[in-house]
Amino acid sequence: MFIRQLDYLVTLAREKHFAKAAETCHVSQPALSSAIRSLEKELGIMIVQRGRRFMGFTVEGERVLLWAQQTLTSLSHMREDATIAKSSMAGTLRIGAIPTTMTVTAFITAACRAHYPNIRYAISSLSTEAIAGQLDRFELDLGLTYLDEKTLDGFESLRLFDERYVLLSSRDAKLDPTVTWEQAGRMPMCLLTGKMRNRQVIDAAFRRAGAKADVILETDSIFSLYAHVSEAGLFSIVPHSLLNFFDMARVQARPVLPFLTRAIGLIARNRPALAPVTAAVWEIARGLELQKRFDLALD
């Protein structure tokens, strides 16, 4: 058994296409198929369902795939340890973040770069469910997401801050110091799309208040929300952590009552132990005072 065979297997699971997997691995399709057949012969089981195209893995193949993912991840951790032993902390950290916390990752990477300038980062915008799934498949090292989701059971978690939801409007709008959900329901809104967890949380808050948002525009972009509030006279409900990245000379924010808060933090697989790079970033994030920073943006 060779590491390249395990790499072929994991790549095939990700690409779900023999030709694309072979291209990613920089080998011919016959070479990739032959390597997987050799692995099947060595283990005495069928790993891939046979057909004119990729049809998935057998039950036994799914178990082999999990071991392959774990083995390749452990090998990566071993290489990181070797790097640390001979020089400084290095490697690529893969982070998945829910869309409303993509900007928050900058505070983490900024602090990490001051300590470990050789670390590289790959950051993806994903749903909570996708983050959990990719952590389980060893495709991510860390997730930045809500901490109150059932899908996160069994993950190591680190609470970073509690986000508070605020009403965002243009500077020209005349607003009271605070706004109720019922009052916000009478304003023309731009919100994230209904399939996004942030929107579902906001819709639930309106329902609890016996109100409904008057949604004029939906988007999957946080900065599109900002642009339409700033330029089109619409209103929005956003987490207060975003205020650090908006031009507050063009927009204003008001707390929405009753307060709606959600715990935000890092999650990671805790078995086996965190990889060296992941553990280092985890400890740095633990010392960040994000709650204080974000709350000050409301003052």
N, C-alpha and C positions, 0 to 999 in steps of 0.2 A: 504494500500500500504506500502510495506517495502523496505528499502534500498537494501536488498539482491535481490529483484526482479529486480530492476533497474540494479544492478551489473550483474545479469544473462543475462539480455537483451543486455547490452553493450558488454559483453564477447562473446555472441553468434554472434553479429555483427562482432566482430573482428576475431573469429575463423571460422565462416561460417560452423559450423558443431556441431550438438547437443552433440555428445559424447565427442568431444574435449573441448567444452565449459564447460560441466559438470565436466570433469577431471580438468580443470583449476580452477574451482570454488570449487573443492573438495566436490562435491555432486554426487549423482547418476543421470543418465540421466532422469529417471522418475520424480525425485524430481525437476530437473530444468524445465522440460516440464510442470509439474503441476503448478509450481510457475508462469510461463508465462501465462498459461491458466487462472489462478486466476486473474492475472492483466488484461487480456483481458475481463474477466467477470465483474471486477470492473469498468473498463472504458467503457464497452459496445461496444467495437470495436474488430475487428480482427487485431492483430499486425503482426503475422508471417504467411506467406503463407504456407498452409498445403500440405504435400506430403510425400513420403516415405523417403525423406531426406530434408535437409534444402534448401529452394528455394528462400529465401530472405524475405524482409518485404513488407507489404502492403503500400500503400500511407499513410494511417493513422499511420501505424507502424513506418514509417520513421520519422514522426513528433514526435511520442512518444520517439523514440530513441534519437533524438536531445535533448529533454528535459531531458531524463535520463542522457545523457553525461554531460549536463550543471549542473544538480543537483549533480552528483557525484564529478564533478570538484569543485563546490562551497563547498561541504562538506569537500573536501581535503583542500581547502583554510581556512575553519573555523578551522580545526584541526591545521593547521600551525599557525594561529593566536593564538590559545590556547597555543601552544608550546612556541611561542615567549613571551607570557604573563607570563609563569611560569619559563622559563629558557632562552636559547639563540636561535638564528635562527637555524632551523633544517628542514629537509625534503629532498626529492629527486627532483632534477631539471632534466627534460628530454629535451635534446638539439638535434635537427636535423641539420646536417651540410652538405653542398655539399662537395664532396670528396676532392677538392683542398683546403678546409679550415679546414679539420679535425685537422691539426696540430695547427691552430690558436686558437682552443678552449683551448689549454693548457695555453695560456697567460691569458685567462679569468678565468679558474679554479684556476690557481696559485694565482692570485690576490684575488679571492673570498675566497680561503682557509685561507689566512692570516687574513681575517676579520671574516669569519664564518666557523670554522673548522668542525662543525657538519653537514654541508650540504653534501649530496651525489649527484652523477651525473650519468646519463645514456646518453651516446652520441652515436648517430647513423649516419652513412653515407647515405645520401638520396639525391635524385634529388630535384630541386626547387619545382616542382609540388607535389612531395610526402610530402615535408615539409609543404607546404600550406595546403594540404589535411589533414595531421595529426594534424596540429594546429586547423583546423576547427572542427575536431572530438575530440578535447581535449586530443589527444594522445601525444602531445608535449607541452612544455611550451615556448620554444624559438627556433627560427631557425637562422642559420648563413648562409647567401646566398647572391647572387647577388641582388641588390636593384633596378635594372632597368627592372624587369620582370612584365608583365601585370598580371600574376597570383597573385602578391602580393598586388593588390589594396585592400584597406580596412584594412590592417594590420598596427599596430604601427611599426615604423622603427627607427633604430638608426644607422647612418653611422659611421663605425669604421675606414675604410681606403679605398684608391683606389689602387687596385692591378695593377701592371705593368707587362707586359709579356716580358720575356727575353729568349735569346737563351742559352741553357745549353750545354756545351761540356766537354770533358775530358781536363785535364791540358795540355796534349800533343798537342792538336790542336792549330794551329797558326791562330789567329783571329784578325781582326781589332778592334779598340775600340768600334765601333758600327757595326751592321749588318742590311741590309735591308731585307724585306720580300722576295724580289726576290732572293737575295743571299741565304737566308735560304732555299728556295725552291729547290736549287741545292745540298743540303746536305742530306745524308741518315738519315731519321728521325725515332724516336720512339715517338708515341703520344698516348694519351688516346683514347679509342674506340669511334667510330662515334656516338653512342647513347648518349654520355655524353655531357653536355652543354659546358664544357670547350673546347672540340674538335670542336664543331660546331662554337664557337667564333673564334678559330684559323683558321679553314677552310675559314670562311668569310673574315678574314684579308688577307689571301693569295689571295683569289679571287679579293679583292679590289686592290691588287697590281699587278693583272694580272699574278699571279704565282700559282703553285700548289705544295703541299708538296709531297716529295718522301718518302712515309711511308713504312719503312721496317718492322716495328713491331708495333702492337697495344696491349694495356693492359689496365686493369681497376685499376691498382695499381700505385700510385705516386712513391713509392719506387722501383718498378720495372723499371720505367723510369730512376730513378737515377742510378740504378745498370747497366742498359744497356748503359747509357752514360759513366759511369765510367769505365766499364770493356769491353764493346763490341765496343767502338769507334763510337757509334751512337750519334746523336744530338737530342735535344728536345726543345720545347717551353713550358715554365712553368711560373706561377705567381711568382713574386719576393718574396712573403711572404714565400715561401718554402725554400729560401736560408738559413734561420736561422737554418734549421734542416738537411742540407746537409753538408758533410765534404768538405769544400771548398779547402782543400789541394789536393783533388782528381778531382775536377771539377772546371769549371770557367763559369761565366755568362757575357753576353753582351746584352745591350739594343737593341731591334729590332725597326728599324725606317720604317715608322712613328710609334710613340708610340701608343700602344693599352692599354687602361686602363678600368677597370670595378669597380664600386662602390660595396663594400662589407660591410655588416652590420647585425645587429640583427633585427629580426621581431617577433612580438607577437600579439596575439589577444588583443584588447584594450577595449573590452566590454565583461563581466564586467571588473572592474579595475584589474590590474595585481595582481596576488597572492603575498603575502609577500616575499617569497623566490625569485620569479621571479623578482619582483621590486627591491630587494636588489642587485641581480646580474646585473640587467640592469644598475643601478646607478654606480656600480663599473666599468662596461665595458665602461661607458660614460667617465670615467677619464683616460682610457688607451691611451697612445700615440703610437698606433701601426704603424701609418704612418711613424713616425720618425724612429722607430726601423727597419721597413722593408726597408726603403729607405737607411739607413746606410749600409745594407748588400750589396748594389751595389757599395758603395764607395771603 
